[in-house]
């Protein structure tokens, strides 16, 4: 339990690393619940810089012991922070109570609500956003915390009401430097969705079996009246249903899925999908998202909404209004007939599905794909072969600078040249660029009207988005 004794009223809470997408959402929840909030982080970039600014609270740029002079009652330490950080060291020196965001969420909010925890290697943010949206539009009054900038809600988190559903992304990454358990162990799921299980986070997991074990341990927390909802199209996710200690359901395009989708084609920007529940026709949906993976995400959200009491007709009407999440197939710029698209994909499977979705959305267009190797897994050679295969459907590929390359031993680094060689042999033009300026120049030299430029990164990509805008003018999309 959190130490409540002798705190200020309202209690003071300081977020170290407030610019993380989950941390800024957590800070907003603290404000909603009457806490006095401040925070600190390194220089931030949109969209997180805009999200932090919108909090309207003091935020220090840079980490320093002096940032704690306001004497907070509790410090929340982001999971990107570790020993050696000056604020972390000051917290320990002063013996200030500290915890992680997941633990704070558990004790302050989740015990009083019905947690819907969206987990899996891929699709968590979109599925969480869509689930919260459907529950909201169907009158179920959910709270939520979603690690992204939402297009359908004014903010990325909301407290909700005691006893109501609370939708939250359940990340398998570790919680904090002092708590190496997966974040989702703290979230007390009444309903857990598992979208997929693949190898990721190579800095904390040795192999896929360790990751699968973490999911199995998480399922032990589901109460007897709860549900596991697993993707039937993913073998490892499906295997969780075999010994889950709670009722289970499956979803996907597999013929045996409890919630089965049947794609019926694209029309006017919508993907048609007929949904069957236990073999009986449940609804015919118009889905405003592209790609098979997003239809799977939709099935998961529909299953949750139905379990919690939403009707098929309400789900049908609500879904057509869904706008989505920033940085998920988001058109952020158009110039000279070229469409510039941003997506968060940073794992070979997600990259492959996103390229496929782009091909469906812009059929016949030449697709230029830009990759920033940034995540702790992507910067290493773990997925070199899989990444080459994932990029093979692009028309031209540009591999950008490896994030913090100096921190990765040379023998462990992603071999970009090997990927280029593999792609060239497969007939795909490809190149490596170590500077963003020349990368942008190369793209602009090779694009023509009707082309699509798809940027894949889970970070800022060294300001490449603004650079494209500056060098082309055109129409910017918010």
N, C-alpha and C positions, 0 to 999 in steps of 0.2 A: 504494500500500500504506500501511497505517497505521504510524505511527512507534512501534516497540516498544522502542526502546533506553532503558535507564536508568529504567524504570518501577518503581513499587512492586510488591510481590508480596503479595497480589493487586493487579492494576492498579486504579487509582481512576478512575471515570468519572462525570462530572457532566452531567445532562440539563437543559438550559435549555428550559423549556416542557414539563415532564414530564407535564402534564395532558392533552396531546393523546392521542387514543385509540391512535394508533400508537406514540407515545413511551412511554406507560406500558406497553404490551405489549413494546416493546423493552427497557425497564428490567428487566422481569421476565426476559427472556432473558439479559441481562447478569448478573443475580443467579444464574440457573441455571448460568451458565458460570464462576462463581467471581469475578466482578468486584465490587469494593466500589462501591456506588452511592449517590449523592445527587442531588437535583434541586431545581428551583425553578419556580414558576409564579405566576400571579395567583390570587386566590381561586377555588376550584373548586366545582362543583355535581354532584350525582348525575346519571348513574352514574359519571362519571370520578373524582369525589372519593372515592367508595368504592373504586374500582380502585386509586387512588394510595395510599390509606391501607392497603390490603391488602398493599402491597409491604413494609411494615415497615421503611422506610429513612427517613433524615432528608430532609424536603422543606421548603424555605424558601418562605414566602408573600411574594410580591413579588420583584422583580428588584433586585439590589444587588451592587456590586463585592465586598462583604464575604462574599457567598455562596461565593466561590472561595478563601477563606482556608484551606480544608482541603487545598489544593494537589492538585487532581486531575491525573492524567496525561493525560487526554483529556476534551474537552468535546464533547457532542453538542448541536447547535443545531437546535431545532425550526424547521420551515419558516414558522411564523407570526412569527418574530423577524427583526429587521432592524437595520441600523446605527442608532445612537442608543439602543438598549437598553443599560442600564448594565452588564449582565453581558457582553454581546457586546463592548462597548468595552473592558472589563477583560481579556477573553480576548485581544483584539488587542494591547492595551498590554503585557501580560505575555508575549506570544508563546507562549501555551499551545497545544499541538496541539489542533485542532478538526476536526470533520467532521460530516456529516449522518447521520441514522439509516439511510437507504437504503445509503449507502456503507459504514457500519459493518456492516450486515447482510451485504452482499456479501462482505466480506473475512473476517468472523468466522464466518459460518454457511453462506451459500448456496453457496460454492465446494465445500463438502464434501457437498452434498446434491443432491436432484433437484427443483429449484424448479418448482412449479406456480403460475403467475402468473395471477390472475384480474383481467382488465382490462375497461374499458368505462365508458360514461357512467352506466349504471344497473345496479343489482343486484350490485355487487361484494361487499358485506359478506355478504349472504344466501348468494350462490353460494359464497363462500369458506368460510363456516361450514358449509354443507351438504357441500361437497367434503371438508373436513377430517373431518367427522363420519362420512361414508360410508367414507372410507379407514380411519379408526380402528376403526369397528365391523366392517369387513371384514378386519381383521388386518394392515393394511399399515403400521402404526406411523408415522404422519406427524408431523412437526413442523408448526407453523403460527404465523402472526402475523395477527390479524384485527382490524380497526379498529372494534370494537364490544364490547359486553358480552354474552357468550355465555350461553345458557341450558342448553346441553348439556355444556359444559366448565367446570371451576371457575375457570379463568383464560383470558385472551384470547390467550395465546401459550404455546408449548412448543418446546423446542429440538429434540426428536426425536433420531434417531440418524444418524451418518455413513452416507451412501449411501441413505438413505430419502427418500421424498417430503417436501417442505416447501411448504405451501400459504400463499400470501401475496397480499394485495390489491395490484394494480399500478395505482397512481393516475397519471393523466396530468398532475396538478398539478405545479408545479415543486418542486425538491428542497430548496433553501435559498436564502438571499439571496446566497450566494456560488456557487451552482450552479443555474442556471436550466433545466437539463434536466428532463424529466419524471422522476418518481420511478422509473417502471418501467424506465428505462434501466439501473438498477443491479442488477436482480434476476435476470439470467442465466437466462431461462426455458428449461426443457426442454419444458414444456407451457405454452402460452399460450392462455387463453380470452378471447375478445372478445365481450362481451354486446351492445354497441351503441356507436355513435359519433354523438353529437349535439353541437351547440355548447354549451359550458359554459366556465366559468373565463374570462369576458370580460376579466378584469384582466390575463391573461397571453397569451391567444390573440386574434388579430385576426379570425379567421374559421374556419369549419369545415375549410377546406383545411389550415390549419396543424395542427389537431388530428389530422386523418387522416394527415398526413405524420409526426407524432410516432409514431403507431401503426406505420406502415410501417417506420420506422427501428428501432423496438423489435424487430420481427419478424426483423431481420437477425441478431439474437443467438441465435436458436433453432438448436441443432445439427442435423446431418442426421438423427439418430435421434429428434429431437423431433417435436412436433406443434403445429399451430395448430388450435384448435377455435373456429369462428366461428358466430354466430347467423345462420341462413339467413333469419330474418324481418326482419333489419335490413339494408337495402341497402348501407350503408357498411361494416358489419362483413363482410358477404358479399364485398364487392369485394376485401378483403384476401387472399382465397384465390387470386386470379388470378395473382399474381406472388410468392407467399410462397416463401422459399428452403427449404422443409421440407414434409413430408407435411401435408395439411390434411384436416379433417373439418368438417361443418356440423351444426347441431342446430336444432330448432324445429318449427313446425307447417307449414312450407313443404313441399309434396309431394315436392320433390327433396332434402330434408334427409337427410344420412347417418344421423343420429339423429332420427327423426321421432316426435313425440308426437301422440296422438289422445285428446282429452278425452272422458271417458265419464260425466260427471256427478258431483254431490256426494252424499255419504252419510255420516252420523254424524260430520261434521266433517272428512271427508277428500275430496279431489278425486281422482277416478279418472282414470288416464291409462295407455293402452296405448302401449308404446314399441317402435318398429321400428328395427332396425339394418340398414342397407343393404337395406331392403325386407322383411326377415324379422322376424317377431315376436320381440322380445327379452325383454320382461317386461310384466306388468300391475301397475301401482304404485298404492298408496294414499298420496296426498301430503297431509301435514298442514299445507298452506299454501293461502292464498286468492289468486285472481287469475291471469290468463293469464301475467303476467310471472314469477310464481313457478313456474309449470309450466315455463317456458323455463329459469329458473335451475336447476330440478331436472334437466332434460335435460342441461345442461352438466355438472353434478356427476356424473351417471350416466355420461356419456361418459368423463370423466377416470378415474373409478373402474374402469370396464371396461378402459380402455387399460392401467392399472397392474395389472390382474390380478384384480379383484373379479368374482365370479360374479353372474349375474342373481338367483339365489335369495338370496344374502347381501345384495345391494343392496335387494331387496324387503323383507326382514326388518328391515334397519337403518333404512330410510326412515321406517317407521311410528313409530319412536321419536323422531324429530327434533322438538325444541321450538323452535329458532330463535334469534333475536337480539333483545335488548332494543331498543325503539324501532322495531321493524318490525311494524306492526299489533299493537302490544302493548296489551292492556286493562290500564290502570294504576289504574282506579278505577270503582266503581259506587255510585250513590246515587239514591234515589227512583225507581228503575226506569230511570235513564239510564246508559248505558254510555259511559265515557270512554276514548278510544283514542289512543295516541301513535304517530307514524310520522316517520321521518327525511326523507321526501320533500321535495325543495327544487328541483326542476326540473319544468317543465310536463309532460313526458312521465311522469315518476315520479308526479307529483300526479294526473294523469288515471288512471293504472293503479291507484293506491292507492284512489282514490274508487270505481273500478269494482270492485275487490276488496272494499271495504267494503259496497257494494251487494249483492254476491253473498253475503257472510257474514251480513249482517243484512237480508235481504229484507223490504221493507215498512216498514222503520223510516225516520223522518225523519232525514236526515243533515245535521248542522251541521258545517261545515268551517272551521277556524281556521288562518290562514296567518301565519307570521312571515317576512317578507322579510329574509333574513339573509346568504345567500351573496353573494360578490362579483358574481355574475351576477344573482341575484334582486333585489338592491337597485336595480338599474338598469333602464331601460325597454327593455332588449334583447328581453325575451320578453313584453311587455305583451299583445299579441294572443293569443299561444299560451297564456298563463296564463288569460286570459278563457275561452278555449275549453276548457281543462283543467278549470276549475271549474264548467262549465255543467251537469254532472250532479248537483251537490250541491243540497240543498233550501234551504239558507241558508249564506251565506259571510260570514266576518268577517276583514277584513284588518287585522292588528295593526301595531304600530309598526315602522318601517324601522330595522334595526340600524345604529347609528352614522350616523344620517342626516346629521349635521353634516359628515361627511367626503365626502359625495357632492354635487357641484355640482347645483343645483336642476334645471338643464336636462337632467341625466343620470338623475335619480331615477325609480324606478318610479312610474308614474302610477296610484295606487290608485283615485282617483276615476273615471278612465276605465274601469277594470276594473269598478267598481261599476255605472257607467252601462250598460256592455255587458251585464252579468249581469241587471240589472233589465229591460232590453229583451228578454232571453231568458226572462223569467219567473222568475228566481232572485232571491230576496231577498238583499240584500248591504249591508254597511256598513263604514266605516273607523273604527278606534279607535286613538288615539295613546297611550293608557294601558291597561295590562293590567287594572287594577282595574275600570274601566268596561266593558271588554270582557267580563270574567267575569260582571259583573252583567247585561249584555245577553244573554249566552248563557243564564244561569240563569232569566231572566225568560221566555224563549221556549221552553225545553225542557219536555217532559212525559214521563211514563213510556213507555218503549219507544223513545225517541229515542237516537241515537248522536251523540256529540261527537267528531269526528276532528281532532286537533291535528297540524299539519304544520310541522316546524321542524328545522333541523340544529343547533340550539343550545338554550339554557336558556329561551328565550321569557320572560325577565324573571320567572322563578319562577311561571309560570302553573299548573303542575302542582300545586304545594303549595297555591296559592291555591284551586283547585277543591276540593281535599281539605278545607281549612280551612272553607270556606263551605258544604260539603254533608255532611260526615261520611261515612257509608257505608262500603263495603268497599274497602280499598286492596289492590292486587295488586302483589306484588314481582316 
